[in-house]
Amino acid sequence: MNRDKFKGDWDEFKRECREKWGHLTDDDLLECDGDYEKFLAVVQKRYGERKDEVERWADDWYSEREQAEIRRRHATVSRNQM
């Protein structure tokens, strides 16, 4: 997990996080403020033994965004080479 990228995507992430994991409150997400380690601590507090599931979801969420960005850049490079 790229911590800087996570922080940069925080606003989008927390919207989707609220939808997926309803026990996370606005105060919980405010406490995290884009910090992945704080996010994991808050998840542990709210979800206990399901922490691994939430962490896996967060990693997958980030990975999907990263792959989409790579595809966009590749498409741009391909168009520019025509």
Order of alpha helices (4+ residues) and beta strands (2+ residues): alpha-alpha-alpha-alpha-alpha
